[in-house]
Amino acid sequence: MPPEPAEAPSARAAALWGKLHGLGPVVGLVLLCIAGTLLNGEFATADNALNVLTRTAFIGIIAVGMCFVIISGGIDLSVGSMAALIAGCVILVMNHFAATVQSPVLVVMIGMVVALVLGPLFGLAHGLLITKGRIEPFIVTLGTLGIFRAYLTYFADGGAITLGNELADVYSPVYYGSLLGVPYPVWIFIVVALAGGFILNRTAYGRYVQAIGSNEQVARYAAVDVDKVKILTYMLLGLCVGIATLLYVPRLGSASPTTGLLWELEAIAAVIVGGTALKGGAGSVAGTVVGAILLSVISNILNLTSIISVYLNAAVQGFVIIIVAFLQRGRR
C-alpha cells in the first residue's frame, strides 16, 4: 500500500480549521449570551430575547441583501439614507391618499407597495451607475448616501414627516403585532433569511454572485453576464431595504433626517462578523444572520449593564469591523 501523501495531514488540518472558522460567529454569540446572563439576570428572559430579535430584524433583513453585494465584491454605504428617504416617501404617500381613499387599510397597503418599489429602483440606479457608468461602488453609494438624506431633509423641511393618527393605528400591528407569540418583524426576518440562503446556495444566480466576487474576469470568460448579475444584486439589496423600512415605519410613525443613521455600519458589520470575506467570493446568509444577532446582543448587554456607555455602541461596532478586517487579511 503506497504511503499517505505528506500533504494529506495538512489538508485535513486546513479543512478542520475552515470548519472551526465558520463556527466562530456562533461560538462568539454563545459566549456573549453566557456573559450577558451572568451580568444581568434579565438578559436570559423570553421577553428580552424577543426584544433583541425584533430589533435585529431591521438590520438583519438589510444585512441579508448586503451579504450578496459584498460577496459579489461590491459595497453599499447608502442603505441607512435610502431607508430614511423610503420611509419619508411612504408616509407622504399615505398621508396624501388618506384624504381621498376611504379605507385606511388600503392606504397602508399602497404605502407598502411604494416601499417595495422604491427600494429596487434605487438599487437599479446604483447597479447601472456601477456597471454602465464604470464608477466604483464606494463612490456611487457614498454620493447617494448624501443625496438620499438631503432629499428627505428637504421633504421634511428640516423636521420630521409624521404619519396621521388614524393610519398609525392601522399600521402599528405590522410592528407590534405577533403570530404564535413571535412579533411579525421576526417572522419576516426568518422568511427573508431563508429565501436569501436558498438563492445564494441553490440557484445559478447565487453561484454567479460568488464567482464574480472570486474573480470577475474569469466569470466573464465563463460567459456570466456580470453586469446583469451586479444590477440584480443591488436591486435585491434595495428590496431588502424596502422590506425593512415598511416594518420600521410603524415603530415610530415618522421619518426625520436621523432615521436610519448608521444602519450601513451595522449592516456591513453584521455581514463581515458573520464570516463573509471583505474581498468577495465567499460568505453565507446564515453567518450574516448570526452576525446581526451578535451585534444586537452586544447592544442589549450594554443597555442592561453599565460596563461602558450605551453611547459607545457605534464605536464598539466600528472596532468589531476593524478587528474582523484585520483577521481576514489576505483571505479571499
C-alpha positions as CSV (number, residue, x, y, z in Angstrom):
1,M,0.0,0.0,0.0
2,P,1.6,3.3,-1.0
3,P,2.4,5.7,1.8
4,E,0.0,8.6,2.5
5,P,1.0,11.8,0.8
6,A,2.6,14.3,3.1
7,E,0.1,16.9,2.1
8,A,-2.8,14.9,3.4
9,P,-2.5,15.8,7.1
10,S,-2.0,19.5,6.4
11,A,-5.0,19.4,4.0
12,R,-7.2,17.8,6.8
13,A,-5.9,20.3,9.3
14,A,-6.8,23.1,6.9
15,A,-10.3,21.7,6.3
16,L,-10.8,21.4,10.1
17,W,-9.6,25.0,10.6
18,G,-12.1,26.1,7.9
19,K,-15.0,24.5,9.8
20,L,-13.9,25.9,13.1
21,H,-13.5,29.4,11.5
22,G,-17.0,29.1,10.1
23,L,-18.3,28.3,13.6
24,G,-16.6,31.4,15.1
25,P,-19.6,33.7,15.0
26,V,-21.8,31.0,16.6
27,V,-19.2,30.4,19.4
28,G,-18.9,34.2,19.9
29,L,-22.7,34.5,20.2
30,V,-22.9,31.7,22.7
31,L,-20.2,33.2,24.8
32,L,-21.8,36.6,24.7
33,C,-25.2,35.1,25.8
34,I,-23.4,33.4,28.7
35,A,-21.7,36.7,29.7
36,G,-25.0,38.6,29.4
37,T,-26.8,36.1,31.7
38,L,-24.0,36.4,34.3
39,L,-24.0,40.2,34.2
40,N,-27.8,40.7,34.4
41,G,-30.4,38.0,35.1
42,E,-33.0,39.8,32.9
43,F,-30.9,39.1,29.8
44,A,-32.0,35.4,29.7
45,T,-35.7,36.1,29.8
46,A,-38.0,35.3,26.9
47,D,-39.2,38.9,26.6
48,N,-35.7,40.2,26.3
49,A,-34.8,37.5,23.7
50,L,-37.9,38.6,21.6
51,N,-36.9,42.2,22.1
52,V,-33.4,41.5,20.8
53,L,-34.7,39.6,17.8
54,T,-37.3,42.3,16.9
55,R,-34.7,45.0,17.0
56,T,-32.3,42.7,15.0
57,A,-35.0,42.2,12.2
58,F,-34.5,45.6,10.5
59,I,-30.7,45.5,10.3
60,G,-30.8,41.7,9.7
61,I,-33.0,42.0,6.7
62,I,-30.8,44.7,5.2
63,A,-27.7,42.6,6.0
64,V,-29.1,39.7,4.0
65,G,-29.1,41.9,0.9
66,M,-25.7,43.4,1.9
67,C,-24.3,39.9,2.1
68,F,-25.0,39.4,-1.6
69,V,-23.4,42.7,-2.5
70,I,-20.2,42.1,-0.5
71,I,-19.9,38.5,-1.8
72,S,-20.0,39.9,-5.3
73,G,-17.1,42.3,-4.5
74,G,-19.2,45.4,-4.0
75,I,-20.3,47.7,-1.2
76,D,-23.2,50.0,-0.4
77,L,-22.8,52.8,2.0
78,S,-26.2,54.4,1.4
79,V,-28.6,51.9,2.9
80,G,-29.4,54.0,6.0
81,S,-30.1,57.1,4.0
82,M,-32.0,55.0,1.5
83,A,-34.2,53.6,4.3
84,A,-34.8,57.2,5.6
85,L,-35.9,58.5,2.2
86,I,-38.1,55.5,1.5
87,A,-39.7,55.9,5.0
88,G,-40.4,59.6,4.3
89,C,-41.9,58.9,0.8
90,V,-44.1,56.1,2.2
91,I,-45.5,58.4,4.9
92,L,-46.0,61.3,2.4
93,V,-47.9,59.0,0.0
94,M,-50.1,57.5,2.7
95,N,-51.0,60.9,4.2
96,H,-51.8,62.1,0.6
97,F,-54.1,59.2,-0.1
98,A,-55.7,59.3,3.3
99,A,-57.8,62.3,2.2
100,T,-59.2,60.6,-0.9
101,V,-59.3,56.8,-0.1
102,Q,-61.9,55.7,2.3
103,S,-60.2,52.6,3.5
104,P,-57.2,53.2,5.8
105,V,-56.1,49.5,5.3
106,L,-55.9,50.2,1.5
107,V,-53.9,53.3,2.1
108,V,-51.4,51.4,4.3
109,M,-51.1,48.7,1.5
110,I,-50.4,51.5,-1.0
111,G,-47.6,52.7,1.2
112,M,-46.2,49.2,1.5
113,V,-46.1,48.9,-2.3
114,V,-44.3,52.2,-2.5
115,A,-41.6,50.9,-0.2
116,L,-41.2,47.7,-2.2
117,V,-40.9,49.6,-5.5
118,L,-38.7,52.4,-4.4
119,G,-36.1,50.1,-2.9
120,P,-35.4,48.1,-6.0
121,L,-35.5,51.3,-8.1
122,F,-32.8,52.9,-6.0
123,G,-30.8,49.6,-6.3
124,L,-31.3,49.7,-10.0
125,A,-29.8,53.2,-10.2
126,H,-26.8,52.0,-8.2
127,G,-26.3,49.0,-10.4
128,L,-26.5,51.0,-13.6
129,L,-24.1,53.6,-12.4
130,I,-21.6,50.9,-11.2
131,T,-21.8,48.7,-14.3
132,K,-22.7,51.0,-17.2
133,G,-21.1,54.2,-15.7
134,R,-18.0,52.3,-14.7
135,I,-17.9,54.0,-11.3
136,E,-16.6,52.3,-8.2
137,P,-19.4,51.1,-5.8
138,F,-17.8,53.1,-2.9
139,I,-18.0,56.3,-4.8
140,V,-21.6,55.8,-6.1
141,T,-23.1,54.8,-2.8
142,L,-21.1,57.5,-0.9
143,G,-22.7,60.0,-3.2
144,T,-26.2,58.7,-2.9
145,L,-25.8,58.5,0.9
146,G,-25.7,62.3,0.9
147,I,-28.4,62.6,-1.9
148,F,-31.0,60.4,-0.2
149,R,-30.7,62.0,3.2
150,A,-30.6,65.5,1.7
151,Y,-33.9,64.9,-0.1
152,L,-35.5,63.6,3.0
153,T,-34.4,66.7,4.9
154,Y,-35.8,68.8,2.1
155,F,-39.2,67.0,2.1
156,A,-39.4,67.2,5.9
157,D,-38.3,70.9,5.8
158,G,-35.6,70.1,8.3
159,G,-38.0,68.5,10.7
160,A,-40.0,65.2,10.7
161,I,-42.6,63.7,8.4
162,T,-45.3,62.2,10.7
163,L,-48.0,59.6,9.8
164,G,-51.6,60.6,10.5
165,N,-53.0,59.2,13.8
166,E,-55.7,57.0,12.1
167,L,-53.2,55.5,9.7
168,A,-50.7,55.0,12.5
169,D,-53.3,52.9,14.5
170,V,-54.0,50.8,11.4
171,Y,-50.3,50.4,10.6
172,S,-48.9,49.7,14.1
173,P,-49.8,46.0,14.2
174,V,-47.2,45.4,11.5
175,Y,-44.5,46.1,14.1
176,Y,-46.3,45.5,17.4
177,G,-48.4,42.5,16.3
178,S,-47.4,38.9,16.7
179,L,-48.0,35.4,15.5
180,L,-47.8,32.5,17.9
181,G,-46.2,34.9,20.4
182,V,-43.4,35.9,18.0
183,P,-43.5,39.5,16.6
184,Y,-44.2,39.9,12.9
185,P,-40.8,41.5,12.1
186,V,-39.1,38.4,13.4
187,W,-41.2,36.2,11.1
188,I,-40.4,38.4,8.1
189,F,-36.7,38.3,9.0
190,I,-36.8,34.5,9.1
191,V,-38.5,34.3,5.7
192,V,-36.0,36.8,4.1
193,A,-33.1,34.9,5.6
194,L,-34.3,31.5,4.4
195,A,-35.1,32.9,0.9
196,G,-31.6,34.6,0.8
197,G,-29.9,31.3,1.8
198,F,-31.8,29.4,-0.8
199,I,-31.0,31.9,-3.6
200,L,-27.3,32.1,-2.7
201,N,-26.7,28.4,-2.4
202,R,-29.3,26.7,-4.6
203,T,-29.6,28.9,-7.7
204,A,-27.5,29.7,-10.7
205,Y,-27.7,33.4,-9.8
206,G,-26.2,32.7,-6.4
207,R,-23.3,30.8,-7.9
208,Y,-22.7,33.7,-10.3
209,V,-22.6,36.2,-7.4
210,Q,-19.9,34.1,-5.7
211,A,-18.0,33.6,-9.0
212,I,-17.9,37.3,-9.7
213,G,-16.6,38.0,-6.2
214,S,-13.9,35.4,-6.5
215,N,-12.7,36.5,-9.9
216,E,-14.7,38.8,-12.1
217,Q,-12.6,38.3,-15.2
218,V,-12.8,34.5,-15.0
219,A,-16.6,34.9,-14.6
220,R,-16.7,36.9,-17.8
221,Y,-14.7,34.2,-19.6
222,A,-17.2,31.7,-18.4
223,A,-20.0,33.6,-20.2
224,V,-21.5,35.0,-17.0
225,D,-23.4,38.3,-17.6
226,V,-21.5,40.1,-14.9
227,D,-23.3,43.5,-15.4
228,K,-26.8,41.9,-15.2
229,V,-25.8,39.9,-12.1
230,K,-24.4,43.0,-10.4
231,I,-27.5,45.1,-11.2
232,L,-29.8,42.4,-9.8
233,T,-27.6,42.2,-6.7
234,Y,-28.0,45.9,-5.9
235,M,-31.8,45.7,-6.7
236,L,-32.0,42.8,-4.2
237,L,-30.4,44.9,-1.6
238,G,-32.8,47.7,-2.4
239,L,-35.7,45.3,-2.0
240,C,-34.4,44.3,1.4
241,V,-34.1,47.9,2.5
242,G,-37.7,48.5,1.3
243,I,-38.9,45.5,3.4
244,A,-37.0,46.6,6.5
245,T,-38.4,50.2,6.1
246,L,-42.0,49.1,5.8
247,L,-41.6,47.2,9.0
248,Y,-39.8,50.1,10.7
249,V,-42.2,52.9,9.9
250,P,-45.0,51.8,12.3
251,R,-42.5,51.7,15.1
252,L,-42.2,55.5,15.3
253,G,-44.8,56.7,12.8
254,S,-42.4,59.3,11.5
255,A,-39.3,59.9,9.4
256,S,-36.6,62.5,10.1
257,P,-33.1,63.3,9.0
258,T,-31.8,61.0,11.7
259,T,-33.8,58.0,10.6
260,G,-31.6,55.0,9.6
261,L,-28.5,56.8,10.9
262,L,-25.5,54.4,10.9
263,W,-27.6,51.5,9.6
264,E,-25.0,50.9,6.9
265,L,-22.3,50.5,9.6
266,E,-24.5,47.9,11.4
267,A,-25.4,46.0,8.2
268,I,-21.8,45.8,6.9
269,A,-20.6,44.8,10.4
270,A,-23.2,42.0,10.6
271,V,-22.0,40.7,7.2
272,I,-18.3,40.6,8.0
273,V,-18.7,39.4,11.5
274,G,-20.8,36.6,10.0
275,G,-17.7,35.4,8.1
276,T,-18.2,36.9,4.7
277,A,-14.9,37.8,3.0
278,L,-14.4,41.6,2.5
279,K,-12.7,40.9,-0.8
280,G,-15.8,39.0,-2.0
281,G,-16.3,35.5,-3.3
282,A,-17.1,33.8,0.0
283,G,-19.8,34.1,2.6
284,S,-23.1,32.9,3.9
285,V,-26.5,34.2,4.8
286,A,-26.6,32.0,7.9
287,G,-23.4,33.6,9.1
288,T,-24.8,37.1,8.4
289,V,-27.9,36.3,10.5
290,V,-25.7,35.2,13.4
291,G,-23.6,38.3,12.9
292,A,-26.6,40.6,13.1
293,I,-27.9,38.9,16.2
294,L,-24.5,39.0,17.8
295,L,-24.3,42.8,17.3
296,S,-27.8,43.2,18.7
297,V,-26.8,41.1,21.8
298,I,-23.8,43.4,22.3
299,S,-26.0,46.4,22.2
300,N,-28.6,44.8,24.5
301,I,-25.9,43.9,27.1
302,L,-24.6,47.5,27.0
303,N,-28.2,48.7,27.7
304,L,-28.7,46.2,30.6
305,T,-25.3,46.8,32.2
306,S,-23.0,49.7,32.9
307,I,-19.8,48.2,31.6
308,I,-19.4,51.1,29.1
309,S,-21.8,53.8,28.0
310,V,-24.6,52.9,25.5
311,Y,-23.5,55.9,23.5
312,L,-20.3,54.0,22.6
313,N,-22.3,51.2,20.8
314,A,-21.4,52.5,17.4
315,A,-17.8,52.7,18.5
316,V,-17.9,49.0,19.5
317,Q,-19.3,48.1,16.1
318,G,-16.6,50.1,14.4
319,F,-13.9,48.3,16.4
320,V,-15.5,45.0,15.5
321,I,-15.3,45.8,11.8
322,I,-11.6,46.8,12.1
323,I,-10.7,43.7,14.1
324,V,-12.5,41.3,11.7
325,A,-10.9,43.0,8.7
326,F,-7.5,42.6,10.4
327,L,-8.2,38.9,10.9
328,Q,-9.3,38.5,7.3
329,R,-6.1,39.9,5.9
330,G,-5.3,38.1,2.6
331,R,-8.5,35.9,2.8
332,R,-10.5,35.6,-0.4
